[in-house]
Amino acid sequence: MAKKLWLSSLGDFSPKIILLAAEKIIADNDYLPTLHKMLNACRAVGMLAGLPSPRKAYLEVCNMPSPKAAQQWSHPAVYAAGRDCGWYFLANTIESKAFPQFSETYQQYCERVIAGEVFTVEPPAALPETSMKLASKEQALTELDNLKQLLR
């Protein structure tokens, strides 16, 4: 049953990441790792693939100007986690409440990246072209009368 638990828990990681994590743990510790240490090591090794730490990703999300989709992100997963948490929430909530939620969401994206999923930041959609057709004099006067009525 223990083997099944380890298999199901580590199933999202590639064999290469599991091997690198195991080598790192064995080199740093006197004892064989627990499942919890192994999962953390796999996540840490996966971060080597260009993913910033949750803290750095949080700071990046908070400091990035708008429009968010038009900015240069360290990794698309950072943008996706910020988007899912909500830009307004992250900008207007104290860090002690916002960071744990962001960190959890970001960790989920990191696990998906480690599993091989690729994310992209879609550029913002262009605004529709405005009509260059001018209103007729009658239409302009009608709209002006409507505005006057609103101000009375």
Rosetta constraint file for C-alpha pairs under 8 A:
AtomPair CA 1 CA 5 HARMONIC 6.25 0.50
AtomPair CA 2 CA 6 HARMONIC 6.26 0.50
AtomPair CA 3 CA 7 HARMONIC 6.03 0.50
AtomPair CA 4 CA 8 HARMONIC 6.04 0.50
AtomPair CA 5 CA 9 HARMONIC 6.01 0.50
AtomPair CA 6 CA 10 HARMONIC 5.92 0.50
AtomPair CA 6 CA 35 HARMONIC 6.73 0.50
AtomPair CA 7 CA 11 HARMONIC 5.59 0.50
AtomPair CA 9 CA 39 HARMONIC 7.74 0.50
AtomPair CA 10 CA 18 HARMONIC 7.70 0.50
AtomPair CA 10 CA 39 HARMONIC 7.00 0.50
AtomPair CA 12 CA 111 HARMONIC 7.34 0.50
AtomPair CA 12 CA 112 HARMONIC 7.95 0.50
AtomPair CA 12 CA 114 HARMONIC 7.77 0.50
AtomPair CA 12 CA 115 HARMONIC 5.50 0.50
AtomPair CA 13 CA 17 HARMONIC 6.32 0.50
AtomPair CA 13 CA 18 HARMONIC 6.53 0.50
AtomPair CA 13 CA 42 HARMONIC 7.27 0.50
AtomPair CA 13 CA 111 HARMONIC 7.78 0.50
AtomPair CA 13 CA 114 HARMONIC 6.30 0.50
AtomPair CA 13 CA 115 HARMONIC 5.41 0.50
AtomPair CA 14 CA 18 HARMONIC 6.42 0.50
AtomPair CA 14 CA 114 HARMONIC 7.43 0.50
AtomPair CA 14 CA 115 HARMONIC 6.39 0.50
AtomPair CA 15 CA 19 HARMONIC 6.09 0.50
AtomPair CA 16 CA 20 HARMONIC 6.20 0.50
AtomPair CA 17 CA 21 HARMONIC 6.01 0.50
AtomPair CA 17 CA 42 HARMONIC 6.02 0.50
AtomPair CA 17 CA 45 HARMONIC 6.43 0.50
AtomPair CA 17 CA 46 HARMONIC 6.56 0.50
AtomPair CA 18 CA 22 HARMONIC 6.05 0.50
AtomPair CA 18 CA 42 HARMONIC 5.92 0.50
AtomPair CA 19 CA 23 HARMONIC 6.17 0.50
AtomPair CA 20 CA 24 HARMONIC 6.19 0.50
AtomPair CA 20 CA 42 HARMONIC 7.79 0.50
AtomPair CA 20 CA 45 HARMONIC 6.92 0.50
AtomPair CA 21 CA 25 HARMONIC 6.18 0.50
AtomPair CA 21 CA 38 HARMONIC 6.86 0.50
AtomPair CA 21 CA 41 HARMONIC 5.11 0.50
AtomPair CA 21 CA 42 HARMONIC 5.16 0.50
AtomPair CA 21 CA 44 HARMONIC 7.91 0.50
AtomPair CA 21 CA 45 HARMONIC 6.04 0.50
AtomPair CA 22 CA 26 HARMONIC 6.04 0.50
AtomPair CA 22 CA 38 HARMONIC 7.00 0.50
AtomPair CA 22 CA 41 HARMONIC 7.62 0.50
AtomPair CA 23 CA 27 HARMONIC 6.06 0.50
AtomPair CA 24 CA 28 HARMONIC 6.22 0.50
AtomPair CA 24 CA 41 HARMONIC 7.67 0.50
AtomPair CA 25 CA 29 HARMONIC 5.88 0.50
AtomPair CA 25 CA 32 HARMONIC 7.79 0.50
AtomPair CA 25 CA 33 HARMONIC 6.76 0.50
AtomPair CA 25 CA 38 HARMONIC 7.63 0.50
AtomPair CA 25 CA 41 HARMONIC 7.17 0.50
AtomPair CA 26 CA 30 HARMONIC 7.06 0.50
AtomPair CA 26 CA 31 HARMONIC 7.34 0.50
AtomPair CA 26 CA 32 HARMONIC 6.67 0.50
AtomPair CA 26 CA 33 HARMONIC 7.63 0.50
AtomPair CA 33 CA 37 HARMONIC 5.80 0.50
AtomPair CA 33 CA 38 HARMONIC 6.07 0.50
AtomPair CA 34 CA 38 HARMONIC 6.18 0.50
AtomPair CA 35 CA 39 HARMONIC 6.13 0.50
AtomPair CA 36 CA 40 HARMONIC 6.31 0.50
AtomPair CA 37 CA 41 HARMONIC 6.03 0.50
AtomPair CA 38 CA 42 HARMONIC 6.10 0.50
AtomPair CA 39 CA 43 HARMONIC 6.25 0.50
AtomPair CA 40 CA 44 HARMONIC 6.12 0.50
AtomPair CA 41 CA 45 HARMONIC 6.03 0.50
AtomPair CA 42 CA 46 HARMONIC 6.02 0.50
AtomPair CA 43 CA 47 HARMONIC 6.26 0.50
AtomPair CA 43 CA 110 HARMONIC 7.70 0.50
AtomPair CA 43 CA 111 HARMONIC 7.14 0.50
AtomPair CA 43 CA 114 HARMONIC 7.83 0.50
AtomPair CA 44 CA 48 HARMONIC 7.04 0.50
AtomPair CA 45 CA 49 HARMONIC 7.85 0.50
AtomPair CA 46 CA 51 HARMONIC 7.71 0.50
AtomPair CA 46 CA 110 HARMONIC 7.80 0.50
AtomPair CA 46 CA 114 HARMONIC 5.61 0.50
AtomPair CA 47 CA 51 HARMONIC 4.75 0.50
AtomPair CA 47 CA 52 HARMONIC 6.48 0.50
AtomPair CA 47 CA 53 HARMONIC 7.08 0.50
AtomPair CA 47 CA 110 HARMONIC 7.56 0.50
AtomPair CA 50 CA 74 HARMONIC 7.58 0.50
AtomPair CA 50 CA 75 HARMONIC 6.90 0.50
AtomPair CA 51 CA 74 HARMONIC 7.44 0.50
AtomPair CA 51 CA 75 HARMONIC 6.20 0.50
AtomPair CA 51 CA 77 HARMONIC 7.87 0.50
AtomPair CA 51 CA 110 HARMONIC 7.36 0.50
AtomPair CA 52 CA 56 HARMONIC 5.85 0.50
AtomPair CA 52 CA 57 HARMONIC 5.73 0.50
AtomPair CA 52 CA 74 HARMONIC 7.47 0.50
AtomPair CA 52 CA 75 HARMONIC 7.82 0.50
AtomPair CA 53 CA 57 HARMONIC 6.06 0.50
AtomPair CA 54 CA 58 HARMONIC 6.03 0.50
AtomPair CA 54 CA 103 HARMONIC 5.59 0.50
AtomPair CA 54 CA 106 HARMONIC 6.77 0.50
AtomPair CA 54 CA 107 HARMONIC 7.39 0.50
AtomPair CA 55 CA 59 HARMONIC 6.31 0.50
AtomPair CA 55 CA 103 HARMONIC 7.70 0.50
AtomPair CA 56 CA 60 HARMONIC 6.12 0.50
AtomPair CA 57 CA 61 HARMONIC 6.17 0.50
AtomPair CA 57 CA 78 HARMONIC 5.84 0.50
AtomPair CA 58 CA 62 HARMONIC 6.18 0.50
AtomPair CA 58 CA 78 HARMONIC 7.95 0.50
AtomPair CA 58 CA 82 HARMONIC 7.97 0.50
AtomPair CA 58 CA 99 HARMONIC 6.83 0.50
AtomPair CA 58 CA 102 HARMONIC 6.97 0.50
AtomPair CA 58 CA 103 HARMONIC 7.48 0.50
AtomPair CA 59 CA 63 HARMONIC 6.04 0.50
AtomPair CA 60 CA 64 HARMONIC 5.96 0.50
AtomPair CA 60 CA 78 HARMONIC 7.98 0.50
AtomPair CA 61 CA 78 HARMONIC 7.07 0.50
AtomPair CA 61 CA 79 HARMONIC 7.03 0.50
AtomPair CA 61 CA 82 HARMONIC 6.06 0.50
AtomPair CA 62 CA 90 HARMONIC 6.63 0.50
AtomPair CA 62 CA 91 HARMONIC 6.34 0.50
AtomPair CA 64 CA 68 HARMONIC 6.79 0.50
AtomPair CA 64 CA 71 HARMONIC 7.38 0.50
AtomPair CA 65 CA 71 HARMONIC 7.58 0.50
AtomPair CA 66 CA 70 HARMONIC 7.72 0.50
AtomPair CA 66 CA 71 HARMONIC 7.75 0.50
AtomPair CA 67 CA 71 HARMONIC 7.03 0.50
AtomPair CA 67 CA 124 HARMONIC 7.99 0.50
AtomPair CA 68 CA 79 HARMONIC 7.78 0.50
AtomPair CA 69 CA 79 HARMONIC 7.70 0.50
AtomPair CA 69 CA 121 HARMONIC 6.29 0.50
AtomPair CA 69 CA 122 HARMONIC 6.53 0.50
AtomPair CA 69 CA 123 HARMONIC 5.44 0.50
AtomPair CA 69 CA 124 HARMONIC 5.93 0.50
AtomPair CA 70 CA 123 HARMONIC 5.80 0.50
AtomPair CA 70 CA 124 HARMONIC 6.62 0.50
AtomPair CA 73 CA 78 HARMONIC 7.11 0.50
AtomPair CA 73 CA 79 HARMONIC 6.76 0.50
AtomPair CA 74 CA 78 HARMONIC 7.25 0.50
AtomPair CA 75 CA 79 HARMONIC 7.22 0.50
AtomPair CA 76 CA 80 HARMONIC 6.26 0.50
AtomPair CA 76 CA 119 HARMONIC 5.66 0.50
AtomPair CA 76 CA 120 HARMONIC 5.43 0.50
AtomPair CA 76 CA 121 HARMONIC 5.73 0.50
AtomPair CA 77 CA 81 HARMONIC 6.08 0.50
AtomPair CA 77 CA 106 HARMONIC 7.10 0.50
AtomPair CA 77 CA 109 HARMONIC 5.86 0.50
AtomPair CA 77 CA 110 HARMONIC 6.89 0.50
AtomPair CA 77 CA 113 HARMONIC 7.69 0.50
AtomPair CA 77 CA 119 HARMONIC 6.46 0.50
AtomPair CA 78 CA 82 HARMONIC 6.29 0.50
AtomPair CA 78 CA 106 HARMONIC 6.75 0.50
AtomPair CA 79 CA 83 HARMONIC 6.06 0.50
AtomPair CA 79 CA 121 HARMONIC 7.13 0.50
AtomPair CA 80 CA 84 HARMONIC 6.09 0.50
AtomPair CA 80 CA 109 HARMONIC 7.75 0.50
AtomPair CA 80 CA 121 HARMONIC 7.71 0.50
AtomPair CA 81 CA 85 HARMONIC 6.15 0.50
AtomPair CA 81 CA 102 HARMONIC 6.67 0.50
AtomPair CA 81 CA 105 HARMONIC 5.66 0.50
AtomPair CA 81 CA 106 HARMONIC 5.02 0.50
AtomPair CA 81 CA 109 HARMONIC 6.91 0.50
AtomPair CA 82 CA 86 HARMONIC 6.04 0.50
AtomPair CA 82 CA 87 HARMONIC 6.28 0.50
AtomPair CA 82 CA 90 HARMONIC 7.61 0.50
AtomPair CA 82 CA 102 HARMONIC 6.96 0.50
AtomPair CA 82 CA 106 HARMONIC 7.96 0.50
AtomPair CA 83 CA 87 HARMONIC 6.13 0.50
AtomPair CA 84 CA 105 HARMONIC 7.57 0.50
AtomPair CA 85 CA 89 HARMONIC 6.90 0.50
AtomPair CA 85 CA 90 HARMONIC 7.06 0.50
AtomPair CA 85 CA 101 HARMONIC 7.26 0.50
AtomPair CA 85 CA 102 HARMONIC 6.15 0.50
AtomPair CA 85 CA 105 HARMONIC 7.28 0.50
AtomPair CA 86 CA 90 HARMONIC 6.28 0.50
AtomPair CA 87 CA 91 HARMONIC 6.10 0.50
AtomPair CA 88 CA 92 HARMONIC 5.99 0.50
AtomPair CA 89 CA 93 HARMONIC 5.67 0.50
AtomPair CA 89 CA 98 HARMONIC 7.32 0.50
AtomPair CA 90 CA 98 HARMONIC 5.90 0.50
AtomPair CA 93 CA 97 HARMONIC 6.68 0.50
AtomPair CA 93 CA 98 HARMONIC 5.83 0.50
AtomPair CA 94 CA 98 HARMONIC 6.08 0.50
AtomPair CA 95 CA 99 HARMONIC 5.32 0.50
AtomPair CA 96 CA 100 HARMONIC 7.12 0.50
AtomPair CA 97 CA 101 HARMONIC 7.07 0.50
AtomPair CA 98 CA 102 HARMONIC 6.13 0.50
AtomPair CA 99 CA 103 HARMONIC 5.77 0.50
AtomPair CA 100 CA 104 HARMONIC 6.19 0.50
AtomPair CA 101 CA 105 HARMONIC 6.33 0.50
AtomPair CA 102 CA 106 HARMONIC 5.90 0.50
AtomPair CA 103 CA 107 HARMONIC 5.95 0.50
AtomPair CA 104 CA 108 HARMONIC 6.43 0.50
AtomPair CA 105 CA 109 HARMONIC 6.56 0.50
AtomPair CA 106 CA 110 HARMONIC 6.14 0.50
AtomPair CA 107 CA 111 HARMONIC 6.20 0.50
AtomPair CA 108 CA 112 HARMONIC 6.41 0.50
AtomPair CA 109 CA 113 HARMONIC 6.21 0.50
AtomPair CA 110 CA 114 HARMONIC 6.08 0.50
AtomPair CA 111 CA 115 HARMONIC 6.10 0.50
AtomPair CA 112 CA 116 HARMONIC 6.51 0.50
AtomPair CA 112 CA 117 HARMONIC 5.54 0.50
AtomPair CA 113 CA 117 HARMONIC 4.86 0.50
AtomPair CA 113 CA 118 HARMONIC 6.29 0.50
AtomPair CA 113 CA 119 HARMONIC 7.81 0.50
AtomPair CA 135 CA 139 HARMONIC 5.91 0.50
AtomPair CA 135 CA 140 HARMONIC 6.12 0.50
AtomPair CA 136 CA 140 HARMONIC 6.21 0.50
AtomPair CA 137 CA 141 HARMONIC 6.17 0.50
AtomPair CA 138 CA 142 HARMONIC 6.15 0.50
AtomPair CA 139 CA 143 HARMONIC 6.20 0.50
AtomPair CA 140 CA 144 HARMONIC 6.11 0.50
AtomPair CA 141 CA 145 HARMONIC 6.16 0.50
AtomPair CA 142 CA 146 HARMONIC 6.28 0.50
AtomPair CA 143 CA 147 HARMONIC 6.25 0.50
AtomPair CA 144 CA 148 HARMONIC 6.24 0.50
AtomPair CA 145 CA 149 HARMONIC 6.25 0.50
AtomPair CA 146 CA 150 HARMONIC 6.40 0.50
AtomPair CA 147 CA 151 HARMONIC 6.43 0.50
AtomPair CA 148 CA 152 HARMONIC 6.51 0.50
